[in-house]
Amino acid sequence: MSAMSFERSNSLRARFHAAIPGGSHTYAKGDDQYPEHAAPYLVRGRGCRVWDVDGNQFIEYGMGLRAVTLGHAYQPVIDAATRQMALGMNFTRPTLLELECAEALLGLINGADMVKFAKNGSDITTAAVKLARAYTGRDLVAVCAQQPFFSVDDWFIGVTPMRAGVPKALQELTLKFSYNDVDSLRALFDAHPGRIACVMMEPATAAAEPANDFLARTKRVCEEEGALLIFDEMITGFRWDVRGAQHIYGVVPDLSTFGKALGNGFAISALLGRREIMELGGLHHSRERVFLLSTTHGAESSALAAAMAVMQAYQREDPIGTMYRQGERLGVGLRAAIGRHGLDGYVEVVGRPCNLVYATRDAERQPSQQFRTLFMRELIRHGILAPSFVVSAAHADADIDVTIEAVDAALAVYRRALDHGILSQLNGRPVRPVMRTFN
């Protein structure tokens, strides 16, 4: 294939960093997450393909941090949002569309009686924590230590390596337990009797599925201790199952948060839960009022129309089935390529077929950001933009096959780097974890 040029992308970098802290509005999309001199700035997308400012075309994985399951610019969603825009975007009173979208979503999620919309996941996870504190009269929050992100707000960021600016008093209000380890959660309740308001966790991730009835046992602990169970379904919702991972595993939380795929790229998220909890943010109770998700754009009409079209597409088609099938096809091909190059134990593909991620290791089989950088760079050079291998329903067989060929070529370079040293193949600085204390 002809060599790609990133001349314009590289020339724009200084302008991005002059105008935007970090050069990106989302840390996971930042320059430090991509190989130096091979980090394209994008201008458009269609289906599973995107184009950059230099005219390069890529098959994209990750799909907007897992927010796009139907494909970029999926026409029925675009049409629904466009029609709504012509009718107005924001008003001084609720619209009928708000009710219709709320009822449609509530009709999907078992155990959810009420819903409140917002624009991003952080708003609704923080709202869930606030409700839990108000409902229980407690102050502490327990989060899963192995799950990397729940909110930009202080209650969570204060327990990450990027805690600068978060008062120590707030940092101490959030505790950590281990996934698939109920005893670690019980130990928190024992150490802080009567103080933990809620347990916040993703029901599953690409790296870990629940084992030994973990979710049901966690729910029992919460019930015994008087705390609320909150499932973060931002990723798993509309990807594991349209009704969320909670439906697959048969465990209904007190509150749950959805978003990302709900809008297929449009900014919408949702907090759902039991009536007696959610109503604390409403008018029909005699307790102290909870200020719950009062945002100017939370019920913006175009995003609600997009969400309605997404839910209709999930009824009309089978995007989740497609993602499972294509992810399975991709996983089989990737693992075969890894085996051909003798890289078992050095490159690993893990997760459900609908949510595949990869790990890269050095000659000592230790996690390596240098080898991740090399692998990503070679994929980009072959037209694959892949911070993960998370598919969408827009990935066709031909796209999967092209990807497997590109991975095969990238792994040949990976093999040489193992045999002759990473510095023989890698030019430029390695990518770095988002959550770190210093640059």
Secondary structure, DSSP 8 states (H G I E B T S, - for coil): ------HHHHHHHHHHHHHSGGGSSSGGGSGGGS-TT----EEEEEBTEEEETT--EEEESSHHHHT-SS-BT-HHHHHHHHHHHTT-S--SS--HHHHHHHHHHHTTSTT--EEEEESSHHHHHHHHHHHHHHHHT--EEEEETT---S-SSHHHHTTSS--TTS-HHHHTTEEEE-TT-HHHHHHHHHHSTTTEEEEEE-S--SS----TTHHHHHHHHHHHHT-EEEEE-TTTBTTTBTT-HHHHHT---SEEEE-GGGTTTSS-EEEEE-HHHHGGGSSS-SS--------TTTT-HHHHHHHHHHHHHHHHS-HHHHHHHHHHHHHHHHHHHHHHTT-TTTEEEES-GGGBEEEEB-TTS-B-HHHHHHHHHHHHHTTEE-SSB---TT--HHHHHHHHHHHHHHHHHHHHHHHH-GGGT--S-----SS-S--
